[in-house]
Amino acid sequence: MNYIEKYNNIFMKTFSLTEDDLNKNPTMNDIELWDSVGHINLIAEIEDEFNIEISIDEMSELTSYKKGKELIEKHTSI
């Protein structure tokens, strides 16, 4: 499984979405479950799956599906 598949699984599981939903590059404003608890859950899942540490500044920048992919790419050697 490549990193996009892993990330997609995390995103879909955390926010109860489908792959079709991800193709629309959803943002915090588009996803009802993306509240403060959902945000922390997403960050924790990403950190655990990819063995990375996301800074406070990066947490606040993580506002869309696309930004999450960019964050993973920044922290890993993908």
All heavy atoms as an XYZ file, in Angstrom:
643
protein
N       0.848     -1.172      0.000
C       0.000      0.000      0.000
C       0.900      1.244      0.000
O       1.770      1.378      0.844
C      -0.895     -0.027      1.242
C      -1.869      1.107      1.314
S      -2.974      1.094      2.762
C      -3.815     -0.447      2.580
N       0.676      2.156     -0.935
C       1.499      3.366     -0.984
C       0.957      4.424     -0.011
O      -0.094      4.250      0.594
C       1.606      3.903     -2.418
C       0.292      4.425     -2.975
O      -0.529      4.990     -2.259
N       0.091      4.253     -4.256
N       1.688      5.513      0.098
C       1.322      6.509      1.106
C      -0.030      7.174      0.824
O      -0.750      7.520      1.761
C       2.436      7.543      1.281
C       2.418      8.688      0.297
C       1.851      9.906      0.644
C       2.964      8.563     -0.982
C       1.832     10.963     -0.246
C       2.957      9.605     -1.873
C       2.383     10.809     -1.502
O       2.356     11.846     -2.384
N      -0.367      7.342     -0.446
C      -1.668      7.951     -0.780
C      -2.807      7.037     -0.323
O      -3.794      7.508      0.252
C      -1.782      8.236     -2.294
C      -0.798      9.321     -2.699
C      -3.201      8.638     -2.671
C      -1.092     10.696     -2.148
N      -2.661      5.749     -0.559
C      -3.694      4.797     -0.124
C      -3.828      4.813      1.394
O      -4.939      4.800      1.930
C      -3.372      3.398     -0.631
C      -3.491      3.252     -2.131
C      -2.916      1.943     -2.656
O      -1.943      1.424     -2.075
O      -3.445      1.444     -3.665
N      -2.700      4.849      2.087
C      -2.733      4.905      3.553
C      -3.405      6.189      4.031
O      -4.236      6.168      4.935
C      -1.312      4.827      4.118
C      -0.663      3.477      3.965
C       0.753      3.499      4.492
C       1.440      2.171      4.292
N       2.827      2.193      4.789
N      -3.013      7.303      3.418
C      -3.593      8.596      3.795
C      -5.090      8.613      3.492
O      -5.892      9.049      4.324
C      -2.869      9.724      3.062
C      -3.465     11.089      3.303
C      -3.543     11.623      4.587
C      -3.937     11.859      2.250
C      -4.085     12.881      4.808
C      -4.469     13.121      2.462
C      -4.549     13.615      3.748
O      -5.081     14.866      3.968
N      -5.467      8.123      2.327
C      -6.892      8.082      1.971
C      -7.682      7.274      2.985
O      -8.776      7.679      3.397
C      -7.085      7.495      0.575
C      -6.690      8.456     -0.523
O      -6.365      9.611     -0.283
N      -6.692      7.966     -1.745
N      -7.138      6.123      3.384
C      -7.828      5.285      4.373
C      -8.017      6.036      5.693
O      -9.088      5.965      6.309
C      -7.082      3.979      4.591
C      -7.238      3.020      3.440
O      -8.197      3.087      2.678
N      -6.285      2.115      3.292
N      -6.984      6.746      6.129
C      -7.079      7.527      7.361
C      -8.167      8.590      7.224
O      -9.023      8.745      8.101
C      -5.722      8.193      7.695
C      -4.702      7.147      8.112
C      -5.888      9.265      8.772
C      -3.273      7.669      8.189
N      -8.117      9.318      6.126
C      -9.061     10.417      5.903
C     -10.496      9.900      5.823
O     -11.402     10.465      6.435
C      -8.676     11.165      4.622
C      -8.947     12.630      4.668
C      -7.979     13.512      5.117
C     -10.154     13.147      4.245
C      -8.215     14.873      5.157
C     -10.403     14.498      4.272
C      -9.434     15.372      4.738
N     -10.686      8.806      5.080
C     -12.035      8.249      4.932
C     -12.554      7.711      6.256
O     -13.719      7.912      6.600
C     -12.039      7.163      3.858
C     -11.866      7.715      2.455
S     -12.015      6.489      1.123
C     -10.645      5.386      1.454
N     -11.694      7.035      7.013
C     -12.104      6.471      8.301
C     -12.419      7.579      9.311
O     -13.435      7.524     10.011
C     -11.002      5.566      8.845
C     -11.333      4.898     10.162
C     -10.222      3.997     10.638
C      -9.210      4.834     11.375
N      -8.136      4.095     12.013
N     -11.569      8.592      9.371
C     -11.746      9.659     10.346
C     -13.020     10.453     10.107
O     -13.721     10.822     11.058
C     -10.529     10.615     10.319
O      -9.341      9.857     10.602
C     -10.672     11.724     11.345
N     -13.332     10.701      8.829
C     -14.453     11.578      8.516
C     -15.620     10.883      7.818
O     -16.530     11.545      7.328
C     -13.968     12.757      7.665
C     -12.938     13.603      8.355
C     -11.708     13.832      7.770
C     -13.192     14.166      9.594
C     -10.755     14.620      8.405
C     -12.248     14.948     10.238
C     -11.018     15.175      9.640
N     -15.611      9.558      7.781
C     -16.696      8.788      7.159
C     -16.957      9.242      5.713
O     -18.082      9.564      5.350
C     -17.985      8.887      7.979
O     -17.789      8.373      9.271
N     -15.897      9.277      4.924
C     -15.983      9.714      3.541
C     -15.718      8.560      2.577
O     -15.255      7.499      2.984
C     -14.957     10.827      3.269
C     -15.085     12.086      4.100
C     -13.932     13.028      3.813
C     -16.410     12.776      3.833
N     -15.979      8.806      1.300
C     -15.672      7.838      0.246
C     -14.522      8.387     -0.603
O     -14.163      9.568     -0.497
C     -16.892      7.628     -0.674
O     -17.144      8.859     -1.371
C     -18.117      7.208      0.117
N     -13.990      7.542     -1.472
C     -12.936      8.008     -2.370
C     -13.449      9.101     -3.296
O     -12.702     10.021     -3.642
C     -12.342      6.844     -3.162
C     -11.429      6.006     -2.307
C     -10.429      5.209     -3.120
O      -9.926      5.708     -4.132
O     -10.165      4.074     -2.715
N     -14.708      9.018     -3.699
C     -15.291     10.074     -4.531
C     -15.254     11.418     -3.803
O     -15.001     12.457     -4.414
C     -16.729      9.747     -4.932
C     -16.813      8.684     -6.005
O     -15.798      8.467     -6.717
O     -17.883      8.071     -6.136
N     -15.503     11.388     -2.499
C     -15.432     12.618     -1.711
C     -14.025     13.213     -1.747
O     -13.847     14.424     -1.842
C     -15.816     12.366     -0.248
C     -17.256     11.950     -0.072
O     -18.124     12.437     -0.828
O     -17.519     11.121      0.827
N     -13.005     12.351     -1.670
C     -11.623     12.819     -1.649
C     -11.224     13.454     -2.973
O     -10.395     14.369     -2.993
C     -10.668     11.666     -1.321
C     -10.892     10.956      0.012
C      -9.829      9.903      0.232
C     -10.928     11.947      1.162
N     -11.807     12.987     -4.059
C     -11.496     13.555     -5.372
C     -11.905     15.013     -5.490
O     -11.434     15.725     -6.377
C     -12.173     12.738     -6.487
C     -11.573     11.361     -6.621
O     -10.403     11.140     -6.321
N     -12.378     10.419     -7.061
N     -12.746     15.470     -4.595
C     -13.214     16.864     -4.596
C     -12.329     17.773     -3.743
O     -12.641     18.940     -3.554
C     -14.650     16.933     -4.085
C     -15.628     16.143     -4.931
C     -16.987     16.070     -4.273
C     -17.891     15.099     -5.025
N     -19.105     14.813     -4.276
N     -11.201     17.223     -3.232
C     -10.294     17.953     -2.339
C     -11.063     18.682     -1.237
O     -11.050     19.908     -1.142
C      -9.418     18.955     -3.107
C      -8.406     19.618     -2.200
O      -7.904     19.019     -1.261
N      -8.098     20.876     -2.462
N     -11.720     17.909     -0.362
C     -12.522     18.541      0.686
C     -11.673     19.361      1.659
O     -10.503     19.066      1.888
C     -13.178     17.355      1.390
C     -12.294     16.195      1.096
C     -11.697     16.458     -0.253
N     -12.305     20.371      2.214
C     -11.675     21.221      3.220
C     -12.431     21.067      4.544
O     -13.489     20.442      4.595
C     -11.711     22.702      2.799
O     -13.069     23.147      2.802
C     -11.085     22.907      1.425
N     -11.905     21.697      5.565
C     -12.564     21.669      6.879
C     -14.012     22.135      6.774
O     -14.884     21.610      7.450
C     -11.830     22.584      7.864
C     -10.480     22.132      8.282
S      -9.706     23.357      9.371
C     -10.032     22.585     10.948
N     -14.244     23.128      5.947
C     -15.586     23.702      5.817
C     -16.557     22.769      5.111
O     -17.764     22.940      5.238
C     -15.522     25.031      5.071
C     -14.748     26.075      5.840
O     -14.722     26.073      7.065
N     -14.087     26.954      5.121
N     -16.042     21.796      4.363
C     -16.885     20.876      3.604
C     -17.307     19.646      4.404
O     -18.235     18.949      4.019
C     -16.148     20.374      2.350
C     -15.740     21.493      1.422
O     -16.494     22.483      1.317
O     -14.656     21.386      0.809
N     -16.595     19.366      5.489
C     -16.778     18.111      6.220
C     -17.353     18.387      7.605
O     -16.686     18.983      8.461
C     -15.440     17.350      6.330
C     -14.885     17.063      4.934
C     -15.612     16.072      7.135
C     -13.478     16.510      4.930
N     -18.568     17.933      7.822
C     -19.252     18.182      9.095
C     -18.488     17.596     10.288
O     -18.433     18.204     11.356
C     -20.652     17.586      9.034
C     -21.502     17.930     10.221
C     -22.925     17.435     10.074
O     -23.433     17.393      8.944
O     -23.513     17.085     11.106
N     -17.889     16.427     10.109
C     -17.177     15.778     11.213
C     -15.794     16.381     11.480
O     -15.127     15.997     12.436
C     -17.024     14.283     10.928
C     -18.313     13.470     10.900
C     -18.018     12.020     10.515
C     -19.026     13.531     12.238
N     -15.356     17.329     10.632
C     -14.040     17.933     10.816
C     -14.155     19.102     11.789
O     -14.053     20.268     11.452
C     -13.449     18.380      9.495
C     -11.951     18.593      9.547
C     -11.174     18.825     10.636
C     -11.066     18.591      8.430
N      -9.861     18.972     10.291
C      -9.767     18.832      8.929
C     -11.241     18.417      7.065
C      -8.651     18.904      8.095
C     -10.130     18.488      6.251
C      -8.851     18.720      6.750
N     -14.372     18.742     13.046
C     -14.388     19.718     14.128
C     -13.070     19.586     14.882
O     -12.137     18.949     14.384
C     -15.607     19.501     15.033
C     -15.677     18.085     15.591
O     -14.691     17.312     15.464
O     -16.719     17.733     16.159
N     -12.966     20.162     16.053
C     -11.699     20.116     16.790
C     -11.304     18.683     17.149
O     -10.124     18.321     17.051
C     -11.760     20.987     18.045
O     -12.817     20.580     18.887
N     -12.255     17.863     17.523
C     -11.958     16.467     17.862
C     -11.550     15.696     16.598
O     -10.571     14.947     16.613
C     -13.169     15.787     18.551
C     -12.918     14.307     18.764
C     -13.468     16.474     19.878
N     -12.267     15.901     15.508
C     -11.919     15.255     14.254
C     -10.531     15.658     13.783
O      -9.771     14.841     13.257
N     -10.185     16.917     13.991
C      -8.872     17.429     13.583
C      -7.758     16.723     14.364
O      -6.776     16.271     13.779
C      -8.823     18.942     13.809
C      -7.681     19.620     13.133
N      -7.617     19.782     11.781
C      -6.556     20.182     13.636
C      -6.494     20.429     11.467
N      -5.838     20.680     12.583
N      -7.944     16.624     15.670
C      -6.947     15.944     16.512
C      -6.852     14.466     16.142
O      -5.751     13.905     16.076
C      -7.280     16.119     18.009
C      -7.183     17.594     18.405
C      -6.396     15.242     18.885
C      -5.818     18.230     18.192
N      -7.978     13.833     15.884
C      -7.963     12.420     15.480
C      -7.217     12.227     14.164
O      -6.431     11.285     14.017
C      -9.384     11.876     15.365
C     -10.050     11.707     16.704
O      -9.400     11.614     17.734
N     -11.370     11.694     16.700
N      -7.446     13.124     13.201
C      -6.752     13.040     11.920
C      -5.250     13.177     12.122
O      -4.471     12.374     11.591
C      -7.263     14.137     10.976
C      -6.569     14.241      9.621
C      -6.784     12.978      8.798
C      -7.057     15.472      8.871
N      -4.836     14.146     12.885
C      -3.410     14.372     13.141
C      -2.782     13.167     13.827
O      -1.706     12.700     13.436
C      -3.211     15.659     13.965
C      -3.550     16.869     13.083
C      -1.803     15.755     14.519
C      -3.742     18.156     13.830
N      -3.449     12.642     14.834
C      -2.922     11.479     15.557
C      -2.768     10.270     14.635
O      -1.753      9.566     14.691
C      -3.830     11.137     16.731
N      -3.748     10.042     13.794
C      -3.685      8.915     12.861
C      -2.548      9.086     11.864
O      -1.827      8.132     11.556
C      -5.014      8.755     12.112
C      -6.159      8.284     12.969
C      -6.045      6.822     13.364
O      -5.409      6.043     12.618
O      -6.585      6.463     14.417
N      -2.377     10.300     11.351
C      -1.284     10.559     10.407
C       0.062     10.361     11.092
O       0.960      9.709     10.542
C      -1.395     11.984      9.813
C      -2.608     12.080      8.884
C      -0.112     12.360      9.062
C      -2.928     13.495      8.428
N       0.211     10.919     12.282
C       1.477     10.772     13.010
C       1.798      9.307     13.274
O       2.944      8.872     13.094
C       1.432     11.555     14.318
C       1.513     13.051     14.130
C       1.497     13.818     15.438
O       0.852     13.356     16.420
O       2.125     14.889     15.481
N       0.804      8.543     13.692
C       1.024      7.120     13.982
C       1.364      6.330     12.721
O       2.304      5.547     12.715
C      -0.211      6.503     14.649
C      -0.396      6.957     16.077
O       0.542      7.541     16.662
O      -1.496      6.731     16.622
N       0.599      6.521     11.676
C       0.777      5.739     10.446
C       2.108      6.030      9.761
O       2.759      5.131      9.259
C      -0.370      6.011      9.469
C      -0.272      5.263      8.162
C      -0.384      3.752      8.307
O      -1.186      3.282      9.140
O       0.340      3.034      7.581
N       2.507      7.291      9.749
C       3.704      7.684      9.015
C       4.912      7.946      9.909
O       5.974      8.329      9.428
C       3.402      8.911      8.141
C       2.399      8.614      7.064
C       1.064      8.948      7.231
C       2.777      7.972      5.900
C       0.126      8.658      6.251
C       1.859      7.670      4.910
C       0.525      8.013      5.087
N       4.746      7.715     11.202
C       5.820      7.879     12.165
C       6.476      9.262     12.037
O       7.690      9.384     11.883
C       6.864      6.767     12.011
C       7.768      6.668     13.210
O       7.377      7.014     14.320
N       8.988      6.216     12.992
N       5.627     10.296     12.064
C       6.102     11.667     11.968
C       5.532     12.471     13.125
O       4.597     12.035     13.795
C       5.699     12.334     10.620
C       4.173     12.393     10.456
C       6.362     11.628      9.452
C       3.711     13.139      9.215
N       6.103     13.649     13.353
C       5.587     14.559     14.368
C       5.180     15.857     13.677
O       5.989     16.487     12.996
C       6.644     14.833     15.429
C       6.104     15.614     16.596
C       7.094     15.715     17.737
O       7.809     14.730     17.994
O       7.134     16.786     18.359
N       3.941     16.226     13.851
C       3.389     17.420     13.219
C       3.433     18.563     14.229
O       2.931     18.425     15.348
C       1.950     17.155     12.738
C       1.962     16.031     11.682
C       1.313     18.423     12.194
C       0.587     15.548     11.271
N       4.034     19.682     13.829
C       4.164     20.832     14.730
C       2.812     21.536     14.902
O       1.881     21.339     14.113
C       5.191     21.819     14.173
O       4.662     22.499     13.049
N       2.756     22.394     15.898
C       1.542     23.177     16.152
C       1.204     24.034     14.929
O       0.040     24.119     14.523
C       1.712     24.076     17.404
C       1.943     23.231     18.658
C       0.512     24.998     17.573
C       0.787     22.360     19.065
N       2.202     24.671     14.343
C       1.962     25.495     13.148
C       1.405     24.652     12.006
O       0.488     25.079     11.307
C       3.246     26.189     12.694
C       3.679     27.296     13.633
O       2.820     27.828     14.378
O       4.873     27.639     13.630
N       1.964     23.470     11.817
C       1.486     22.587     10.755
C       0.063     22.112     11.028
O      -0.732     21.964     10.099
C       2.418     21.391     10.590
C       3.763     21.757     10.027
C       4.778     20.641     10.108
O       4.721     19.817     11.049
O       5.639     20.590      9.222
N      -0.248     21.895     12.294
C      -1.610     21.487     12.646
C      -2.621     22.531     12.195
O      -3.678     22.189     11.670
C      -1.734     21.277     14.160
C      -1.061     20.054     14.661
S      -1.256     19.925     16.456
C      -0.039     18.677     16.816
N      -2.278     23.797     12.398
C      -3.210     24.855     12.017
C      -3.289     25.033     10.503
O      -4.285     25.532      9.991
C      -2.835     26.176     12.690
O      -1.590     26.640     12.226
N      -2.256     24.607      9.779
C      -2.253     24.696      8.320
C      -2.985     23.530      7.659
O      -3.319     23.596      6.478
C      -0.817     24.741      7.802
C      -0.069     25.991      8.211
C       1.414     25.915      7.916
O       1.879     24.925      7.310
O       2.134     26.859      8.315
N      -3.227     22.484      8.402
C      -3.892     21.297      7.863
C      -5.396     21.566      7.784
O      -6.155     21.258      8.694
C      -3.602     20.073      8.737
C      -4.216     18.743      8.338
C      -3.934     18.392      6.893
C      -3.715     17.634      9.239
N      -5.809     22.170      6.681
C      -7.196     22.591      6.529
C      -7.895     21.951      5.336
O      -9.045     22.268      5.062
C      -7.266     24.118      6.363
O      -6.483     24.494      5.219
C      -6.762     24.840      7.602
N      -7.199     21.047      4.644
C      -7.810     20.382      3.496
C      -7.152     19.023      3.272
O      -6.069     18.749      3.792
C      -7.668     21.218      2.224
O      -6.322     21.241      1.785
N      -7.815     18.229      2.491
C      -7.270     16.923      2.098
C      -5.914     17.101      1.427
O      -4.947     16.425      1.768
C      -8.273     16.238      1.161
C      -7.735     15.024      0.463
C      -7.573     13.822      1.141
C      -7.393     15.075     -0.883
C      -7.080     12.704      0.497
C      -6.902     13.960     -1.538
C      -6.751     12.777     -0.841
O      -6.249     11.679     -1.478
N      -5.827     18.053      0.514
C      -4.584     18.300     -0.225
C      -3.451     18.722      0.710
O      -2.313     18.279      0.565
C      -4.819     19.372     -1.286
C      -3.613     19.675     -2.125
C      -3.923     20.733     -3.172
C      -2.680     21.085     -3.948
N      -2.925     22.173     -4.894
N      -3.740     19.582      1.671
C      -2.707     20.036      2.615
C      -2.148     18.863      3.424
O      -0.965     18.846      3.754
C      -3.264     21.095      3.559
C      -3.654     22.375      2.888
C      -2.528     23.339      2.916
C      -3.040     24.684      2.407
N      -1.989     25.640      2.245
N      -2.986     17.890      3.731
C      -2.521     16.709      4.449
C      -1.522     15.902      3.632
O      -0.507     15.442      4.155
N      -1.811     15.749      2.343
C      -0.863     15.046      1.461
C       0.470     15.784      1.414
O       1.527     15.169      1.505
C      -1.426     14.927      0.043
C      -2.478     13.877     -0.116
C      -2.742     13.512     -1.564
C      -3.141     14.670     -2.417
N      -3.594     14.309     -3.762
N       0.414     17.098      1.285
C       1.634     17.904      1.242
C       2.433     17.772      2.536
O       3.661     17.709      2.520
C       1.287     19.370      0.983
C       0.728     19.611     -0.400
C       0.137     20.996     -0.581
O       0.097     21.794      0.391
O      -0.315     21.290     -1.708
N       1.742     17.711      3.644
C       2.392     17.567      4.949
C       3.124     16.229      5.051
O       4.272     16.174      5.507
C       1.339     17.697      6.048
C       1.820     17.770      7.474
C       2.679     19.000      7.686
C       0.622     17.812      8.407
N       2.493     15.179      4.612
C       3.119     13.853      4.643
C       4.348     13.839      3.738
O       5.418     13.337      4.117
C       2.122     12.765      4.220
C       1.030     12.628      5.292
C       2.824     11.427      3.991
C      -0.187     11.847      4.839
N       4.216     14.406      2.551
C       5.343     14.450      1.617
C       6.511     15.243      2.202
O       7.675     14.890      2.009
C       4.895     15.058      0.288
C       3.953     14.136     -0.471
C       3.219     14.807     -1.613
O       3.395     16.044     -1.830
O       2.456     14.108     -2.286
N       6.222     16.301      2.939
C       7.246     17.133      3.557
C       8.027     16.352      4.614
O       9.245     16.526      4.753
C       6.587     18.361      4.192
C       7.507     19.249      4.963
C       6.738     20.393      5.592
C       7.609     21.159      6.574
N       6.842     22.187      7.269
N       7.330     15.504      5.363
C       7.950     14.816      6.499
C       8.527     13.436      6.161
O       9.169     12.838      7.012
C       6.919     14.637      7.626
C       6.721     15.866      8.437
N       7.533     16.209      9.484
C       5.803     16.863      8.340
C       7.113     17.335     10.010
N       6.067     17.762      9.329
N       8.261     12.937      4.999
C       8.746     11.606      4.642
C       9.596     11.695      3.383
O       9.625     12.703      2.701
C       7.574     10.635      4.404
O       6.762     11.127      3.340
C       6.718     10.468      5.652
N      10.260     10.632      3.080
C      11.122     10.611      1.891
C      10.381      9.970      0.715
O      10.881      9.063      0.068
C      12.403      9.853      2.189
O      12.089      8.540      2.610
N       9.195     10.453      0.468
C       8.351      9.903     -0.601
C       8.652     10.624     -1.894
O       8.817     11.785     -1.956
C       6.856     10.023     -0.227
C       6.615      9.183      1.006
C       5.977      9.626     -1.367
C       5.261      9.373      1.635
